Amino acid sequence: MKYYVVKYSGSFGFIKPWSAVRDASGGETYSQQFLTPSIIEGIRQKLEVTSILRHRLSYAGMDIQQEVVQAKAWTKKGKEYIKKRSILKRGIMLYPSLYLAFSHHEDALKATVQHICLCRNEDLLLPDASILEMSQDQFDQLDGYELRFEKNQNSFLVGYNRFKDNEEMIGYIEIVGNPIQKEQYEQL
């Protein structure tokens, strides 16, 4: 089978793990290093393509960034109502690259003229204008992380799919080559 592949890249990105609330007792949450089925479905809907066959994600490193967040609820403090604030520390991916594989050239063509976001609106990834034609074997050789949406002895729960009545999302991580491409970005 021939894949039509579009490479997206950006300056930074953060994929919030579904377990972040439980994991962040120390106030630090690191970006998830793979895309779940619901994230892929959200990207598919945004691009208005028929399907995304595969994906592969790599990045240059992680950087801890502090962010001030404000609670949704109002709290009464004396005669005033305030919204409480807190500080979050997020491990942000630096210079992420994401390869998306499509089965139809028309879908890849649509993808080359649109940006995507990993999870947050500020995490813009922009497409390369060229479409890479690859076999499945060639795609399998790309460096990076990929959550394979299959159940086997290495599979684990990665969350609940909001597009499919909150059904469990199960998969296993495939790590190929050097997914942390630090050398590429040291010249910047």
KETIDREN-895945 format. One line per 2 residues: their letters; for each residue x, z, y of N, C-alpha, C. Coordinates in Angstrom, 1 decimal. Atoms other than C-alpha are relative to their C-alpha. Layout:
# KETIDREN-895945
a> X:Z:Y:X:Z:Y:X:Z:Y | ...
This chain:
# KETIDREN-895945
mk> 0.8:0.0:-1.2:0.0:0.0:0.0:0.9:0.0:1.2 | -0.8:0.1:-1.3:1.3:-0.9:3.5:-0.6:1.0:1.0
yy> 0.4:-1.0:-1.0:1.1:1.8:6.2:0.4:-0.7:1.4 | -0.2:0.3:-1.4:0.8:1.0:9.9:0.2:1.3:0.8
vv> -0.4:-1.3:-0.5:2.7:3.8:11.6:0.2:0.0:1.5 | -0.2:-0.2:-1.4:2.6:5.0:15.2:0.7:1.3:0.2
ky> -0.7:-1.2:-0.3:5.1:7.5:16.5:-0.4:0.6:1.4 | 0.4:-0.7:-1.2:4.0:10.1:19.1:1.1:1.0:0.3
sg> -1.0:-1.0:-0.4:6.4:12.3:21.1:-0.4:0.6:1.3 | 0.2:-0.7:-1.3:6.3:14.8:23.9:1.0:1.1:0.2
sf> -1.0:-1.0:-0.4:8.2:17.6:25.6:-0.2:1.3:-0.7 | 0.3:-1.3:0.7:6.5:20.6:23.9:-1.3:-0.1:-0.7
gf> 1.3:-0.1:0.7:3.7:21.6:21.6:-0.2:1.3:-0.7 | 0.3:-1.3:0.6:2.0:24.6:20.1:-1.3:-0.2:-0.9
ik> 1.1:0.1:0.9:-0.3:24.6:17.0:-0.3:1.5:-0.4 | 0.3:-1.4:0.3:-2.0:28.0:16.8:-0.4:0.2:-1.5
pw> 0.4:-0.3:1.4:-2.1:29.4:13.2:-1.3:0.7:0.0 | 1.3:-0.6:0.1:-5.5:30.4:12.1:0.1:1.5:-0.2
sa> -0.3:-1.4:0.2:-4.0:33.8:11.2:0.7:0.7:1.1 | -0.8:-0.5:-1.1:-2.5:34.3:14.6:-0.4:1.4:0.5
vr> 0.5:-1.3:-0.5:-4.7:37.2:15.6:0.5:1.2:-0.9 | -0.6:-1.1:0.9:-3.6:39.2:12.5:1.5:0.0:0.0
da> -1.5:0.0:0.1:0.0:38.1:12.6:0.7:0.5:1.3 | -0.6:-0.3:-1.3:0.6:38.8:16.3:-0.1:1.4:0.5
sg> 0.1:-1.5:-0.4:0.6:42.6:16.2:1.2:0.3:1.0 | -1.1:-0.2:-1.0:4.0:42.4:18.1:-0.2:-0.8:1.2
ge> 0.3:0.8:-1.2:2.5:40.0:20.6:0.7:-1.4:0.0 | -0.6:1.3:0.1:4.5:37.0:19.4:-0.6:-0.9:-1.1
ty> 0.6:0.9:1.0:3.0:34.0:17.6:0.8:-1.3:0.1 | -0.7:1.2:0.1:5.1:31.0:16.5:-0.9:-1.2:-0.3
sq> 0.8:1.2:0.3:3.7:27.5:16.4:0.0:-0.3:-1.5 | 0.1:0.5:1.4:2.4:26.3:13.0:0.8:-1.3:0.0
qf> -0.9:1.2:0.1:4.7:23.5:11.8:-0.7:-1.1:-0.8 | 0.7:1.0:0.8:2.0:21.4:10.1:-1.4:-0.2:0.6
lt> 1.4:0.3:-0.4:-1.4:19.8:10.9:-1.0:0.3:-1.1 | 1.1:-0.3:1.0:-4.5:21.0:9.1:-1.0:-1.2:-0.1
ps> 1.0:1.1:0.1:-7.3:18.7:7.9:-0.9:-0.1:1.2 | 0.9:0.1:-1.2:-9.5:19.7:10.9:0.8:-0.5:1.2
ii> -0.7:0.6:-1.2:-6.7:18.9:13.4:0.1:-1.5:-0.2 | 0.0:1.5:0.2:-6.2:15.5:11.8:-1.3:-0.6:0.3
eg> 1.3:0.6:-0.2:-9.9:14.9:11.9:-0.3:0.0:1.5 | 0.2:0.0:-1.4:-10.0:15.9:15.6:0.8:-1.1:0.7
ir> -0.8:1.1:-0.5:-7.2:13.5:16.3:-0.6:-1.4:-0.3 | 0.7:1.2:0.4:-9.0:10.8:14.3:-1.2:-0.3:0.9
qk> 1.2:0.2:-0.8:-12.2:11.3:16.3:0.4:-0.4:1.5 | -0.4:0.3:-1.3:-10.3:11.3:19.6:0.5:-1.5:0.1
le> -0.6:1.4:0.0:-8.5:8.0:18.7:-1.1:-1.1:-0.3 | 1.1:0.9:0.5:-11.8:6.5:17.3:0.5:-1.0:-1.0
vt> -0.5:0.8:1.1:-10.1:5.2:14.2:-0.7:0.3:-1.3 | 0.8:-0.3:1.2:-11.5:4.9:10.7:0.6:1.1:-0.8
si> -0.6:-1.1:0.7:-8.9:7.2:9.1:1.5:0.1:0.3 | -1.5:-0.2:-0.1:-5.4:8.7:9.3:0.4:0.4:-1.4
lr> -0.4:-0.2:1.4:-3.8:8.4:5.9:1.0:1.2:-0.2 | -1.1:-1.0:0.2:-0.7:10.6:6.4:0.5:0.4:1.4
hr> -0.7:-0.4:-1.2:1.3:12.4:9.1:1.3:0.7:-0.3 | -1.3:-0.7:0.2:4.8:13.8:9.5:0.4:0.5:1.4
ls> -0.3:-0.7:-1.2:5.9:16.3:12.2:1.4:0.5:0.0 | -1.3:-0.6:-0.2:9.4:17.2:13.4:0.1:0.4:1.4
ya> -0.2:-0.5:-1.4:10.8:18.9:16.5:1.4:0.4:0.1 | -1.4:-0.3:-0.3:14.0:19.9:18.2:0.4:1.5:-0.1
gm> -0.2:-1.4:0.0:13.6:23.7:18.2:-1.2:0.8:0.5 | 1.1:-0.8:-0.5:11.4:26.6:19.2:0.5:0.8:1.3
di> -0.3:-0.8:-1.2:11.3:28.4:22.6:-1.1:1.0:0.2 | 1.0:-1.0:-0.3:9.5:31.6:23.4:-0.4:-0.1:1.4
qq> 0.5:0.1:-1.4:7.3:31.3:26.4:-1.1:1.1:0.2 | 0.9:-1.0:-0.3:5.3:34.0:28.0:-1.2:-0.6:0.8
ev> 1.2:0.5:-0.7:1.7:33.4:29.2:-0.9:1.2:0.3 | 1.0:-1.0:-0.4:-0.7:35.6:31.1:-1.4:-0.6:-0.4
vq> 1.4:0.4:0.4:-4.2:35.4:29.6:-1.0:1.0:0.5 | 1.0:-0.8:-0.5:-7.4:36.8:30.9:-1.2:0.1:-0.9
ak> 1.1:-0.2:0.9:-10.2:38.3:28.9:-1.3:-0.7:0.5 | 1.2:0.6:-0.4:-13.6:36.6:28.9:-1.0:1.0:0.7
aw> 0.9:-1.0:-0.4:-15.5:39.8:29.4:0.4:0.8:1.3 | -0.2:-0.8:-1.2:-15.8:41.8:32.7:0.0:1.5:-0.4
tk> 0.0:-1.5:0.2:-14.9:45.5:32.7:-0.2:0.7:1.3 | 0.2:-0.7:-1.3:-16.1:48.0:35.3:1.1:1.0:0.1
kg> -1.1:-0.9:-0.3:-13.3:49.9:36.9:-0.3:0.6:1.4 | 0.5:-0.6:-1.2:-14.7:52.3:39.5:-1.2:-0.8:0.5
ke> 1.1:0.8:-0.6:-16.9:50.2:41.8:0.3:-1.5:-0.2 | -0.3:1.4:0.1:-15.2:46.9:40.9:-0.1:-0.4:-1.5
yi> 0.0:0.6:1.3:-15.6:44.6:38.0:1.3:-0.9:-0.1 | -1.3:0.8:0.2:-12.3:43.1:36.6:0.0:-0.6:-1.3
kk> -0.3:0.6:1.3:-11.1:40.9:33.8:1.4:0.5:-0.3 | -1.3:-0.5:0.5:-8.3:42.5:31.8:0.9:-1.2:-0.3
rs> -1.0:1.0:0.3:-5.1:40.6:31.5:1.0:0.5:-1.0 | -1.1:-0.4:1.0:-2.4:40.6:28.8:1.0:-1.1:0.0
il> -1.1:1.0:0.1:0.8:38.8:28.1:0.2:-0.4:-1.5 | -0.2:0.5:1.3:1.2:36.6:25.1:1.4:-0.7:-0.1
kr> -1.2:0.7:0.2:4.5:35.3:23.7:-0.2:-1.0:-1.1 | 0.3:1.1:1.0:4.3:31.9:22.0:1.3:-0.7:-0.3
gi> -1.1:0.9:0.4:7.0:30.1:20.0:-0.5:-1.4:0.0 | 0.5:1.4:-0.2:6.5:26.6:21.3:1.0:-1.0:-0.6
ml> -0.9:1.1:0.5:7.9:23.5:19.6:0.6:-0.8:1.1 | -0.6:0.9:-1.1:10.4:21.6:21.8:0.1:-1.4:-0.6
yp> -0.1:1.4:0.3:10.2:17.8:21.7:-0.5:-0.3:-1.4 | 0.6:0.4:1.3:7.8:17.4:18.8:-0.1:-1.6:-0.1
sl> 0.2:1.4:0.3:7.6:13.9:17.2:-1.0:0.0:-1.2 | 1.1:0.1:1.0:4.5:13.0:15.1:-0.2:-1.4:-0.4
yl> 0.3:1.3:0.5:4.2:10.0:12.9:-1.4:0.0:-0.6 | 1.3:0.2:0.6:0.6:8.9:12.1:0.0:-1.3:-0.8
af> 0.1:1.2:0.9:0.0:6.4:9.2:-1.4:-0.4:-0.1 | 1.3:0.6:0.1:-3.0:4.1:9.3:0.0:-1.1:-1.1
sh> 0.1:1.1:1.0:-4.3:1.7:6.6:-0.3:-1.3:0.7 | 0.4:1.2:-0.7:-5.6:-0.8:9.2:0.9:-0.2:1.3
he> -0.8:0.4:-1.2:-3.5:-2.6:11.9:-0.8:0.3:1.2 | 0.9:-0.2:-1.2:-6.5:-2.4:14.3:0.0:1.5:0.4
da> 0.0:-1.4:-0.3:-6.5:1.4:14.0:1.4:0.4:0.7 | -1.4:-0.3:-0.6:-2.7:1.6:14.8:0.0:-0.6:1.4
lk> 0.1:0.6:-1.3:-3.3:-0.8:17.7:-0.7:0.9:1.0 | 0.7:-1.0:-0.8:-5.9:1.6:19.1:0.8:1.2:0.4
at> -0.8:-1.2:-0.2:-3.5:4.5:18.7:1.1:-0.2:0.9 | -1.1:0.3:-0.8:-0.7:2.8:20.6:-0.3:0.1:1.5
vq> 0.3:0.0:-1.4:-2.6:3.0:23.9:-0.7:1.3:0.4 | 0.7:-1.3:-0.3:-3.9:6.6:23.7:0.9:1.1:-0.2
hi> -0.8:-1.2:0.2:-2.3:10.0:24.1:-0.8:0.9:-1.0 | 0.7:-1.1:0.8:-3.1:12.9:21.7:0.5:1.3:0.4
cl> -0.4:-1.3:-0.2:-2.9:16.6:21.9:0.1:0.7:-1.4 | 0.0:-0.7:1.3:-1.8:18.8:19.0:-1.1:1.0:-0.1
cr> 1.1:-1.0:0.1:-4.1:21.7:19.7:-0.5:0.3:1.4 | 0.4:-0.4:-1.3:-4.1:22.5:23.4:0.1:-1.2:0.9
ne> 0.0:1.1:-0.9:-4.8:20.1:26.3:1.3:-0.3:0.7 | -1.3:0.2:-0.7:-1.4:20.6:27.8:1.1:-0.5:-0.9
dl> -1.0:0.5:1.0:0.4:19.6:24.6:-0.1:-1.5:-0.2 | 0.1:1.4:0.0:0.4:15.9:25.4:1.1:-0.7:-0.8
ll> -1.0:0.8:0.6:2.1:13.5:23.0:-0.4:-1.4:0.3 | 0.2:1.4:-0.3:2.5:9.9:24.0:0.5:-1.0:-1.0
pd> -0.4:0.9:1.1:2.7:6.9:21.7:1.1:-0.9:0.4 | -0.9:1.2:-0.2:5.5:4.4:21.3:-0.9:-1.2:-0.1
as> 0.8:1.2:-0.1:4.2:1.0:22.0:0.0:-0.9:-1.3 | -0.1:0.8:1.2:5.4:-0.5:18.7:-0.6:0.6:-1.2
il> 0.6:-0.4:1.2:3.7:-0.3:15.4:1.0:-0.3:-1.1 | -1.0:0.2:1.1:6.0:0.3:12.4:-0.8:-0.3:-1.3
em> 0.6:0.3:1.3:5.0:-1.3:9.1:0.9:0.6:-1.0 | -0.7:-0.7:1.0:6.1:0.8:6.2:-0.7:0.0:-1.3
sq> 0.7:-0.3:1.3:5.5:1.2:2.5:-0.1:1.5:-0.1 | 0.2:-1.5:0.2:4.4:4.6:1.2:1.4:0.6:-0.3
dq> -1.3:-0.6:0.3:8.0:5.1:-0.1:0.8:0.2:1.2 | -0.8:-0.1:-1.3:9.5:4.4:3.3:-0.5:1.2:0.8
fd> 0.6:-1.2:-0.7:7.0:6.9:4.9:0.5:1.3:-0.6 | -0.4:-1.3:0.7:7.9:9.5:2.3:1.5:0.4:0.4
ql> -1.4:-0.3:-0.4:11.6:9.3:3.6:0.1:0.5:1.4 | -0.1:-0.5:-1.4:10.7:10.3:7.2:0.3:1.5:0.0
dg> -0.2:-1.4:-0.1:12.1:13.6:8.2:-1.2:0.7:0.6 | 1.0:-0.8:-0.6:9.6:16.3:8.9:-0.8:0.8:-1.0
ye> 0.9:-0.8:0.7:6.8:18.6:7.8:-1.3:-0.7:-0.2 | 1.4:0.6:0.2:3.5:17.4:6.3:-0.7:1.0:-1.0
lr> 0.9:-0.7:0.9:0.7:19.4:4.9:-0.8:-1.0:-0.8 | 0.7:1.0:0.9:-0.5:17.4:1.9:-1.4:0.7:-0.4
fe> 1.4:-0.5:0.2:-4.3:17.9:1.5:-0.4:-0.1:-1.4 | 0.3:0.0:1.4:-4.2:18.4:-2.2:0.1:1.4:-0.6
kn> -0.1:-1.4:0.6:-4.7:21.4:-4.5:0.9:-0.1:-1.3 | -0.9:-0.2:1.2:-1.9:22.3:-7.0:0.5:1.4:0.0
qn> -0.5:-1.4:0.1:0.1:25.3:-8.0:0.8:0.5:1.3 | -0.6:-0.4:-1.2:1.9:25.3:-4.6:-0.9:0.1:1.2
sf> 1.0:0.1:-1.1:-1.3:25.0:-2.5:-0.3:1.4:0.5 | 0.4:-1.3:-0.6:-2.4:27.8:-0.1:-1.1:-0.3:1.0
lv> 1.1:0.1:-1.0:-5.3:28.5:2.3:0.6:-0.1:1.4 | -0.5:0.2:-1.4:-4.6:27.2:5.8:-1.1:0.1:1.1
gy> 1.0:-0.2:-0.9:-7.9:27.9:7.4:-1.4:-0.5:-0.5 | 1.3:0.4:0.4:-11.5:26.8:7.5:-0.4:-1.2:0.9
nr> 0.2:1.2:-0.7:-12.6:23.3:8.5:-1.3:0.0:0.8 | 1.1:0.0:-0.9:-14.9:23.3:11.5:-0.8:-1.3:-0.1
fk> 0.7:1.3:0.1:-15.9:19.7:10.8:-0.8:-0.1:-1.3 | 0.6:0.1:1.4:-17.1:20.4:7.2:-0.6:1.4:-0.3
dn> 0.7:-1.3:0.3:-19.3:23.6:7.4:1.0:1.1:-0.4 | -1.0:-1.0:0.2:-16.2:25.8:7.5:0.5:0.2:-1.4
ee> -0.5:-0.1:1.4:-15.1:24.9:4.0:1.5:0.3:0.1 | -1.4:-0.4:0.0:-11.7:26.2:3.0:0.9:-1.2:0.0
mi> -1.0:1.0:0.0:-8.7:24.0:3.8:1.2:0.4:-0.8 | -1.1:-0.3:0.9:-6.1:24.0:1.1:1.0:-1.1:0.0
gy> -1.1:1.0:0.0:-2.8:22.2:0.9:1.3:0.6:-0.3 | -1.4:-0.5:0.1:0.9:22.4:0.3:0.9:-0.7:0.9
ie> -0.9:0.5:-1.0:3.8:21.8:2.6:1.1:-0.8:-0.7 | -1.1:0.9:0.4:6.1:18.9:2.0:1.0:0.0:1.1
iv> -1.0:0.0:-1.0:9.4:19.3:3.8:1.1:-1.1:-0.4 | -0.9:1.1:0.4:11.6:16.2:3.9:1.2:-0.1:1.0
gn> -1.2:0.2:-0.8:15.2:15.8:5.2:0.2:1.1:1.0 | -0.3:-1.0:-1.1:15.9:17.6:8.5:-1.1:0.0:1.0
pi> 1.2:0.0:-0.9:12.6:18.4:10.2:0.3:0.5:1.4 | -0.4:-0.5:-1.4:14.4:20.1:13.1:1.1:-0.8:0.5
qk> -0.9:1.1:-0.5:16.0:17.2:14.9:0.7:0.4:1.3 | -0.7:-0.5:-1.2:18.1:19.3:17.3:1.0:-0.9:0.6
eq> -1.1:0.8:-0.5:20.9:16.8:17.6:-0.5:-1.1:0.9 | 0.6:1.1:-0.8:18.6:14.1:19.1:-0.2:0.5:1.4
ye> 0.4:-0.5:-1.4:17.8:16.3:22.1:1.1:0.8:0.7 | -1.1:-0.8:-0.6:21.1:18.0:22.8:0.6:-0.8:1.2
ql> -0.5:0.8:-1.1:21.9:15.1:25.2:-0.8:0.2:1.3 | 0.9:0.0:-1.1:18.9:15.8:27.4:0.4:1.1:1.0
